[in-house]
Amino acid sequence: MFANLKYVSLGILVFQTTSLVLTMRYSRTLKEEGPRYLSSTAVVVAELLKIMACILLVYKDSKCSLRALNRVLHDEILNKPMETLKLAIPSGIYTLQNNLLYVALSNLDAATYQVTYQLKILTTALFSVSMLSKKLGVYQWLSLVILMTGVAFVQWPSDSQLDSKELSAGSQFVGLMAVLTACFSSGFAGVYFEKILKETKQSVWIRNIQLGFFGSIFGLMGVYIYDGELVSKNGFFQGYNRLTWIVVVLQALGGLVIAAVIKYADNILKGFATSLSIILSTLISYFWLQDFVPTR
């Protein structure tokens, strides 16, 4: 049963990662009549859905008792304000990161984005060494050098890219900067969150509720500052369609799926699942979206 859960969770992660990248890219480049949906509002809705999902999971762990659920939420969140406030830092960074991913996929094809975003492995390693005092072996450092080489090859401009700039829906430089910033924010927030999880005994679901709470607040602030005028003019859910809701649900499920993978599998298998997702995204980006032409 445990082995089945391990491979089921890995399969779901491959599906979630691949489908999120492709649907997000498609939704941001799809030309439709009327205003396009605002990525800032999509981030907020995803955070709210994540909170609801985590509350349901805590409810299930509380043997489906509303009284027990209320007691757990009260004891673990309201009665521990300092523990809850610790999540404000990674939550704000995750909110920034989620907004940056929409910017990146508006300007990069799915395959280039997927490979470049793997630089978060390098930033995570560097922050783990500096913040958690982890030690990396020779082979691990060599792997990081190979990773950087792969990302450099993907970003290297080719003749076909120079001749077919019209295939891109935006600026590749803007997309690259968005991904690089997301990689650094992902590395720091991930290690900071790991540090908090190891120092306390609160469940992952409670921590995700706390992250989602602050994420919603920071996200709403972003909506007001950057898209307040558009929201007041066309509404919070302007441009939303079935595809937009699929993107939002997939983004909300992302953190929960990764938590399940780490619980039932491990980070090494999670890495293989990510690699398989890159291959699938590349093939689908080439054959279906037709916005990526692989060079040698």
VENWO-V634320 format. One line per field, one symbol per residue. phi: phi as a letter, one per 20 degrees, with the letter a starting at -180 (. if undefined). psi: psi as a letter, one per 40 degrees, with the letter a starting at -180 (. if undefined). burial: + if it has 24 or more other C-alpha atoms within 12 Angstrom, else -. Layout:
phi->???
psi->???
burial->???
This chain:
phi->.ffffffffffffffffffffffffffedfecfnfefeffffffffffffffffffffgffelldffffffffffedfecfffffgeffffffffggffffffffeccfffffgfffffffffffffffeedlfddefffffffffgfffffffeffdffffecfffeeaefffffffffffffffffffffffffffecdffffffffffffffffffffffffecgffffednfefmfcffffffffffffgfffffffffecbffffffffffffffffffffedfldbdfeg
psi->dddddddddddddddddddddddddddeehhiiiiiihdddddddddddddddddddddddfffhdddddddddddddegddddddedddddddddddddddddeeeiidddddddeeeddddddddddddefihiidddddddddddddddddehhiddddefdedheahdddddddddddddddddddddddddddeieiidddddddddddddddddddddddeddddddeidfhehadddddddddddedddddddddddbidddddddddddddddddddddddfehhhi.
burial->-----++-+++++++++++++++++++++------++++++++++++++++++++-++----------+--++--++-----++-+++++++++++++++++++++++++++++++++++++++++++---------------+--+---+--++------------++--+--++++++++++++++++++++-+------++++++++++++++++++-++---+---+----++-++--++++++++++++++++++++--+----+--++++++-++++++---+-++++--
